Amino acid sequence: MEAFALITGNTGLFYGSIVVLSLLIGSFLNVVIYRLPVMLKSQWSRDCKLFLADNGDLPLPQETSTEPRFNLLLPRSRCPHCNHQVSAWENIPVLSYILLRGQCRQCAAAISPRYPLVEILSAVIAIIVAWKFGVSWQTSAAIILSWALICLSFIDYDHQYLPDNITLPFLWLGLLVNLNGLFTDIESAVIGSMAGYFILWSIYKLFKAVTGKEGMGYGDFKLLAVAGAWLGWQMLPVIILISSIVGALFGIALIIFKQHDKSKPIPFGPYLAIASWIALLWGETLNQLYLDWVYTSL
C-alpha cells in the first residue's frame, strides 16, 4: 500500500511506471499478435480432422507426445531466419531493437520494425489514457481495453479475423466494470452490447441481400458489442461515424498509393478499434457536438 501511495502521489513516478509496464505489455502483445492466430489455425485444423474422422472420411489423427508445445509462453522466441534463440537482453522492449540496429545478432537478418512500434504504441496510448483519467480505476480499466484494441487491430490487419478469445472476454469485462457505472450505467452497457452487435449484423445482412457479397465479418459485430458494453449505447452512433470516416480515408489512401489490391477486402476491425478508443476518451464531447450538429441541421 505504501508503494502504491508513493507511485500515485508522485506524478513523474506515476507516468514512468505506466511507461515501463506498457512497454513490457507491448512486448507481450507482439507475442499474442503473432502466436494466437497460429494457435487458432492449428486448433481448427485438428478439429476439422477429428470431424472428418468421425464421419469416416479420414483416419483418426494420431497425437504424438514429441510434438513441440506452442502457446503464448513456449517455445522461447527465435529468429525465423537462423533459429537463434532470443536471449533476455535481446528482448528488452525498444532498447534491444536500437542496440541491435534492427538486426538479428546471429545472422544479421532484419527485424520487423513492427515490434518496437507496438511497444511504443502501447506506452503512448497508456500515457494518454492516464493523462485523461488520472489516478483512478477508470485509468486501469481503460488501459487494459486499449491494449486489447491494439492486439485486435493488428490481428485483424494481418488475418482479417477478430478472435473470440479476445472479443468475448472483453465483452463480459465491459459489463462487469459498468456494474458500478465506471464508464456508463449498467442498463446502457447491456443495451449497448446488444445494439452494437445487432446494428452491424443488420448492415451485413442487408448488404449481402443486395450484393450477394459479405461486407464484413462476425468479429466486427462482436467488437462493436464490446464498445457498447464498455461505453453504452449512446456512443454507438459516434463510433460508427468515426470508424466509417477513418476507414474510408485509409482505404482511399491505400488504393491511391497502391499499397492494397482493390479486389481484396480491407479489414474494418482496426477502424472500429480506433473509433472506440477515441470515444472512450472524448466520446461525450464528440457525442454532444454530433447531436448539436443534427439539431441545427433540422
C-alpha positions in Angstrom: 0.0 0.0 0.0 2.9 2.4 0.8 4.4 1.7 -2.6 1.1 2.3 -4.3 0.7 5.6 -2.5 4.2 6.6 -3.4 3.6 5.9 -7.1 0.2 7.6 -7.3 1.4 10.6 -5.2 4.3 11.3 -7.4 3.3 12.4 -10.9 6.7 11.6 -12.6 6.8 8.2 -10.9 3.2 7.5 -11.8 3.7 8.1 -15.5 7.1 6.5 -15.5 5.6 3.3 -14.0 2.9 3.3 -16.7 5.5 3.7 -19.5 7.7 0.8 -18.2 4.7 -1.5 -17.6 3.2 -0.6 -21.0 6.5 -1.3 -22.9 6.6 -4.8 -21.2 3.0 -5.4 -22.0 3.6 -4.2 -25.6 6.3 -6.9 -25.9 3.8 -9.5 -24.8 1.2 -8.1 -27.3 3.7 -8.8 -30.1 3.7 -12.4 -29.0 -0.1 -12.6 -28.9 -0.5 -10.9 -32.3 1.8 -13.4 -33.9 1.1 -16.6 -32.0 -2.6 -16.5 -31.3 -3.7 -16.8 -34.9 -1.2 -19.7 -35.4 -2.6 -21.4 -32.3 -6.1 -21.0 -33.5 -5.4 -22.3 -37.1 -3.7 -25.3 -35.6 -6.7 -26.0 -33.4 -9.1 -25.5 -36.3 -7.1 -28.0 -38.3 -7.2 -30.6 -35.6 -11.0 -30.0 -35.1 -11.6 -30.5 -38.9 -9.5 -33.7 -38.9 -11.4 -35.1 -35.9 -14.7 -34.1 -37.6 -13.8 -35.9 -40.8 -12.5 -38.9 -38.9 -15.8 -39.1 -37.0 -17.6 -39.2 -40.4 -15.3 -41.9 -41.7 -13.7 -39.6 -44.4 -10.2 -39.6 -42.8 -8.4 -41.9 -40.4 -8.3 -40.7 -36.8 -5.3 -38.4 -36.4 -2.6 -39.7 -34.2 -1.4 -37.4 -31.4 2.4 -37.5 -30.9 3.9 -36.8 -27.5 7.1 -35.5 -29.2 5.2 -32.6 -30.9 6.7 -29.4 -29.5 4.4 -27.2 -27.4 3.4 -23.9 -29.0 1.5 -21.4 -26.9 1.8 -17.8 -25.7 4.7 -18.8 -23.4 6.5 -21.7 -25.2 8.8 -22.1 -27.1 11.1 -19.2 -26.4 11.3 -16.5 -29.2 13.6 -17.3 -32.0 14.9 -15.7 -35.2 12.7 -17.0 -38.1 15.7 -17.0 -40.4 18.5 -18.8 -38.4 16.5 -20.1 -35.4 18.7 -18.2 -33.0 17.1 -18.2 -29.6 16.5 -14.6 -28.4 18.2 -14.0 -25.0 16.7 -11.9 -22.3 18.9 -8.8 -23.1 17.9 -9.1 -26.8 14.2 -8.9 -25.7 14.2 -5.6 -23.8 11.4 -3.5 -25.3 12.6 -0.9 -27.8 16.1 -0.7 -26.3 17.2 -4.1 -27.7 15.9 -3.1 -31.2 18.0 0.0 -31.1 21.1 -1.7 -29.7 20.8 -4.5 -32.3 20.2 -1.9 -35.0 17.1 -3.8 -36.1 19.0 -6.9 -36.9 19.4 -10.5 -35.6 22.6 -10.8 -33.5 23.3 -14.2 -35.1 22.6 -13.8 -38.8 22.0 -10.0 -39.2 18.6 -10.6 -40.8 16.3 -7.6 -40.5 13.9 -7.5 -37.5 10.5 -6.1 -38.3 10.1 -2.5 -37.0 6.5 -3.5 -36.0 7.9 -5.0 -32.8 9.1 -1.7 -31.3 6.2 0.1 -32.9 3.6 -2.0 -31.0 5.7 -1.5 -27.8 5.8 2.3 -28.2 2.2 2.5 -29.3 1.2 0.6 -26.1 3.1 3.1 -24.0 1.9 6.2 -25.7 -1.7 5.2 -25.7 -1.5 4.3 -22.0 0.1 7.6 -21.1 -2.8 9.5 -23.0 -5.3 7.4 -21.1 -3.6 8.1 -17.7 -3.5 11.9 -18.6 -7.2 11.8 -19.4 -8.5 9.9 -16.3 -5.7 10.5 -13.8 -5.2 8.1 -10.8 -8.4 6.2 -10.9 -10.0 2.8 -11.6 -11.0 4.2 -15.0 -7.4 4.6 -16.0 -6.6 0.9 -15.1 -9.6 -0.4 -17.0 -9.2 1.9 -20.0 -5.5 1.0 -20.4 -6.4 -2.7 -20.4 -9.1 -2.1 -23.0 -6.6 -0.1 -25.1 -4.1 -2.9 -25.1 -6.8 -5.3 -26.2 -7.8 -2.9 -29.1 -4.2 -2.7 -30.2 -3.9 -6.5 -30.3 -7.2 -6.9 -32.2 -6.3 -4.3 -34.7 -3.0 -5.9 -35.7 -4.5 -9.4 -35.8 -7.4 -8.2 -38.0 -5.0 -6.3 -40.3 -2.9 -9.5 -40.7 -5.6 -12.1 -40.9 -9.0 -10.4 -41.4 -10.1 -12.1 -38.2 -11.0 -10.8 -34.8 -10.6 -13.8 -32.4 -13.4 -14.6 -29.9 -10.6 -15.4 -27.4 -10.2 -11.6 -27.0 -13.6 -10.0 -28.0 -15.8 -12.2 -25.9 -13.9 -11.8 -22.6 -13.8 -8.1 -23.1 -17.5 -8.0 -23.8 -18.2 -9.6 -20.4 -15.5 -7.4 -18.8 -17.2 -4.3 -20.1 -20.4 -5.3 -18.5 -18.6 -6.2 -15.3 -16.8 -2.8 -14.9 -20.0 -1.0 -15.5 -21.9 -2.8 -12.7 -20.9 0.3 -10.6 -21.1 2.7 -13.5 -17.4 3.1 -14.2 -17.9 4.4 -17.7 -21.7 4.2 -18.1 -24.7 2.8 -16.2 -25.3 -1.0 -16.5 -28.5 -0.6 -18.4 -26.8 1.4 -21.1 -24.0 -1.1 -21.2 -26.3 -4.1 -21.7 -28.3 -2.3 -24.3 -25.1 -1.1 -25.9 -23.7 -4.6 -26.2 -26.9 -5.9 -27.8 -27.4 -2.9 -30.1 -23.7 -2.9 -31.2 -24.0 -6.5 -32.4 -27.4 -6.0 -34.0 -26.6 -2.9 -35.9 -23.6 -4.3 -37.8 -25.3 -7.7 -38.2 -28.3 -5.9 -39.8 -26.0 -4.0 -42.2 -24.2 -7.2 -43.0 -27.4 -9.0 -43.8 -28.8 -6.1 -45.9 -25.5 -5.7 -47.8 -25.4 -9.4 -48.6 -29.0 -9.5 -49.7 -28.4 -6.6 -52.1 -24.9 -7.5 -53.5 -24.6 -11.2 -52.7 -21.3 -10.4 -51.0 -20.2 -10.3 -47.4 -19.2 -6.8 -46.5 -17.8 -7.6 -43.0 -17.2 -10.4 -40.6 -18.9 -11.5 -37.4 -15.9 -10.4 -35.4 -16.8 -6.8 -36.3 -20.3 -7.3 -34.8 -18.7 -8.6 -31.6 -16.1 -5.7 -31.5 -18.9 -3.1 -31.7 -20.7 -5.0 -29.0 -17.6 -4.7 -26.8 -17.6 -0.9 -27.4 -21.3 -0.8 -26.5 -20.7 -2.8 -23.3 -17.9 -0.5 -22.2 -19.3 2.9 -23.3 -23.1 2.4 -23.6 -25.4 2.6 -26.5 -25.2 6.4 -26.6 -21.7 6.2 -28.0 -22.5 3.8 -30.9 -23.5 6.5 -33.4 -20.3 8.4 -32.9 -18.2 5.2 -33.1 -19.9 4.1 -36.3 -19.4 7.5 -37.8 -15.8 7.9 -36.8 -14.9 4.3 -37.9 -16.6 4.8 -41.3 -14.7 8.1 -41.9 -11.3 6.7 -40.8 -11.9 3.5 -42.8 -12.8 5.4 -45.9 -9.8 7.7 -45.6 -7.3 4.9 -45.0 -8.9 2.7 -47.7 -8.7 5.5 -50.3 -5.1 6.3 -49.3 -4.0 2.6 -49.6 -5.5 2.3 -53.0 -4.1 5.7 -54.2 -0.6 4.7 -53.1 -1.0 1.2 -54.4 -0.5 -0.4 -51.0 -3.6 -2.5 -51.3 -5.3 -4.6 -54.0 -8.7 -3.2 -54.8 -10.1 -6.7 -55.2 -9.1 -7.7 -51.6 -11.2 -6.8 -48.6 -10.0 -4.1 -46.2 -10.4 -5.2 -42.5 -12.9 -3.0 -40.6 -11.7 -4.0 -37.1 -8.8 -1.6 -36.8 -11.1 1.4 -37.7 -13.7 0.2 -35.2 -10.9 -0.1 -32.6 -9.6 3.4 -33.3 -13.1 4.9 -33.1 -13.9 3.0 -29.9 -10.7 4.3 -28.3 -11.4 7.9 -29.3 -15.0 7.5 -27.9 -13.5 6.1 -24.7 -11.6 9.3 -24.1 -13.6 12.1 -25.8 -16.9 10.4 -26.6 -19.1 12.6 -24.5 -17.7 15.8 -26.2 -18.0 14.3 -29.7 -21.5 13.0 -29.0 -22.6 16.4 -27.9 -21.1 18.1 -30.9 -22.8 15.5 -33.1 -26.2 16.0 -31.5 -25.8 19.8 -31.8 -25.0 19.4 -35.5 -28.0 17.2 -36.0 -30.2 19.6 -34.1 -29.1 22.7 -36.1 -29.4 20.8 -39.4 -33.1 20.0 -38.8 
